[in-house]
Amino acid sequence: MSALVEVLAAGLFHAAVLFLVAAGLQLVFGVQRILNLACGSFYAIGAYLGVTAGGYALGAGLSPLLALPVLLVAGAATAVLGPPIERMLRLVYDRDESFQLLLTFALILMLQDLVRMGWGSSPQQVDGVYLAYGQLQLGSARIPVWNLLVLAAALAVAAGLGAFLQGTNFGRLLRATAENRRMAAALGVDTGKVYAAVFTLGTALGGIGGALVVPSGAATPEMAVELVVEAFAVVVIGGLGSMPGALAGAVIVGVLRAATLLVWPELELLAIYAVVVAVLLLRPAGLFGKPAA
């Protein structure tokens, strides 16, 4: 029983991080119809910014118990990359999806090299934070409190995004632009500003996900590609453009990954993509996606 609890907790922790990245991916696709492979790079850059900011803060005497807000701010700082990259992507907004994929994959490679230039190729981590919050004892199972804090942060982001999209004027503009860009523009909506804001928000979400990982795992330049593979599995399972789908897909992938790593680690990706294939065969639009008209 304790092993089951620990696997579930580890899976939900990974799901929380996956959701933050996939939510940004879903938001960008839902409004801009861009398949943004570069979301993995924002995750990696957020992780390295978290390492840098966390290292400076702890070196200056900050208590490890106060590291969470520092990492959140460091990850959110990735948003500065959003506007210039969004301007570049305007070149492919109305072109075939293959151009979008090629350009955003090229961005992954370029940003990966920039990460190597800035931080080197060696793995880096924020030490002294992960276990500083202690562990929660559930029977014979022990769950790091940091995992629960990250899960709570992801749930808060999910609730905040839902409230933002449904309850604010700008959220209504986003949804209107997602439904019919030309009609929204004809009614006076500045779609250029909407796209820039959406892409910047998606960039920040990816960066926050990366920053929250580095107390428990090392940041590496390769983590961008590794994460984007799982993020796309999440959106295929949940359905492109669906925020509830991103949440459900992240939970499925996170828990399945944790269980597979415990039982048969070599089948980690195979198990995830077996589910992806099953969803594509049985419900091509995803669990929460809308079938094409």
N, C-alpha and C positions, 0 to 999 in steps of 0.2 A: 504493500500500500504506500509506503514511504517513497519507493522508487517511482510510483505513478504520480504522486504529488510533485516530486522534484522534476520529473520529465515535463509535466504540465506547466509548472512554473517557468522552467527554462524555455519551453516552447512559446509561452505567452510573452516572455521578455523579448525573444527574437521577433515575434509577431508585432510587438509594439514598435520596434525599430523599422521593420518592414512596412508597417502601415504608414509611418511618417513619410517615407520615401514614395511609396505607392500613392499616397494621397496627393502629393505634389504632381506625380505623373498623371493621375486621373484628372486633377483640376485643369492642368494644361491641355490634356487631350479633350476634355469635355467642352472647354471654351474655344480653344484655338485649333483643335483637330491636328495637333502635332504629336507624333510619336517621339518623345524626347528621350533618347538613349542617354543623353548627358546627365540625367538625374543621378546616375551612379557616381559621376565625378563630383557633383555637389555634396553627395554623402561623404566621399573621401576627403574633400577639402574641408568640410565641416569637422571631420574627425581630427585632421591636423591642426585646424584652428583651435579645437578643444584641447589638444595636447599642449600647444603653445600657451594659450591663455591659462589653462590649469596649472602648467608648470610655473609660470610667472606668479600666479596668485599664491600657490602653495609655498613657493620660494620666498615670497614676501611675508609669510607668516599667517596666511589665511587658514582658518580651520578647515580640514577636509569636509566637515559637516556642512560647510557653506559652498562647496564646490558645484552643487547642482545649478544654482542661478548663473554662476560664471560660465559653465558649459553651455547652458541654454542661450546666453547672450553671444558667446563665441560662435555657436552653430548658426544662430540667426544672422550673424554678420556676413554669412555667405550670400545673403540677399544682394550685396553690392554687385555681384556678378550678373544678376538677373537682367537689368536694363540693357547693357551692351550686347549680351548674348541674344536677347529677344530681338534687338534691332537686326542682328545678323540673320536670324531665322526668318525674318520677313521676306527674305529672298525666295523662300520655298513654301510659303503659306498656301499658295494656289497651285502648287505643282504636285506631281505624283508622289505617293508615299515613299517610294524608293529614294527620291532626292532627300526627303526629310531624314530617313534612316541613315543615309550615307553621310550627310552633314553632321548629324548629332553624334554618329559614331566617330567621325573625324575629331569632333570636339572632345570626346572621351580620350582619344590618344594624345591630343595636344595638351589637355589639362593634366593628364597623367604625367607627361614629361615635365610640365611646370611644377607639379608636386615634387618630382624627383629633384629638380633644380633647387627648389626652396627648402625642402626638408631632408633630402637624401633618400636612399633606398632601404635603409635599415628600419625595422619595425619600431614604433614608438608608442608609449602608453603613459597615461596619467597614473602614477603610483600612489598608493596610500589612501585612495578614495573608496574603492569598491567595497572593502570590508569595514571601513570606518563607520558605516551606518549600522553595522551589526547584522545579525541573522535572526529570522523569525522561526521559532520552533513550532512545528505542527506535528504532534506525535513524535515519531522518530525522524521526520523529515526536517531539513534545514533549508530555508529559503533566504538568500541575501536580500536585505531590505532595499538595496539599490535597484534590484530587478522590479520590485513593487513600485518604487518611485517612478521608474521609466514607464511602467505600465500605466500608472496614474496620469503621467504627463501625456501619453498618447491618447488616453480616453478624454482628457481635458481638451486636447487639440481637436479630436473628433467632434466633441460637443460644441466647441467654439466655432468650428467650420460650419457645422449644421446651423447654428444660430446666426452666423454671419451671412450665409447664403440665403436663409429663409427670412431673416428678420431685419435686414438693413437695406437701404435704398441701393447701395452699391452692389450688394448681393443680388438684388433683383435685376440690376443692369447686367451682371455677369450671366445670370440665367437667360435673360432675354437675348444677349449676344450669342450664347451657346445654342439657343433654339434657331435663331435666324439672324445672322450677322448683317446681311444687307438691309433687312427691315429695321434692325436696331440703328444702323447708321443713318437710314433715311429719316428716322424719328429724332435724330440729333445726338445720338450716343457717340462719344469719341472712342471708337473701337481700338484705336492705337493705344490710348491710355489704359483701356481695359485690358488689352493683351499684355502690356508692360507690367501692370499690377499683378495679373494672374501669374505670369511667368516668374516674377520676383517672389511672390508668395510660395510658389512651388519650389523655387531654389532654396528659400529659407527653411522650408519643411525638410528637404533633403539634408541640408547642413545640420539642422538640429538632431536629426536621426543619427548622423555620423558622430556628432559631439557627445551624445549620450552613450555611445558604445565604448569609447576609449578607456573609461575606468575598468571595464571588464575584458577588453580585448585590444590587441595592438592595432595601430593604424599602419597600413601599408599602401603603396601606390596601386597594387593590384586589386584592392578591395572595391574599387569602382566597378570593374567588370564583373567580379563575383556577385556583387549586390544587384546589379542591373538584371542579371539572369533571373534571380529570385523575384525581383520586383515585377518583371514581365509575367512570370508565372502567376503572381498574385492577381494582376489585372486581367489575365486571361480567365482565371478561375472565377473571379468576382464579376467580370464584365467591364469592358472599356467604358470609361466615363461615369461609372457608378461609384459614389463614395461609400455607401453601405457594402457594395461589392468589394471595395478595397479592404474594408475592415474584416469581412468574412474570409476573403482570400488570404489575408495576412495570418489570421488565426489558423486556418487550415494548413498553410505552408509552414508556419512556425512550429506548431505542435507535431506535424508529421516529420519535420526535420529533426526535432529533438528526440522523438521516439526512434527514428531510424538510426541516428547516431548512437543511441544506447544499444540497440539490438544488432544492427548490421551497418556499420559506418560507411562501408564501400558503396552502399546502395542509396546514399543520401539524395543525390540529384535524380537518380533513376526513379525513386519513389515519388518525388515531387512531380516529375514530368509524366509519370504514369497517370497521376490525377489530372494533369493538364490535358493529356490525350483523351482521357475518359470524358472530361467536360466538353472538349471540342466535338467529340462524337455524339454525345447525348444532348448537349445544349450549347451549340456553337456561340451564342451571344454571351455566355457566362451565366453564373447563377443569378445575378441581379441585372444583367444587361438586357437591353431591349432589342429584339430581332429587327434587322433592317427591313424597312417597308418595301 
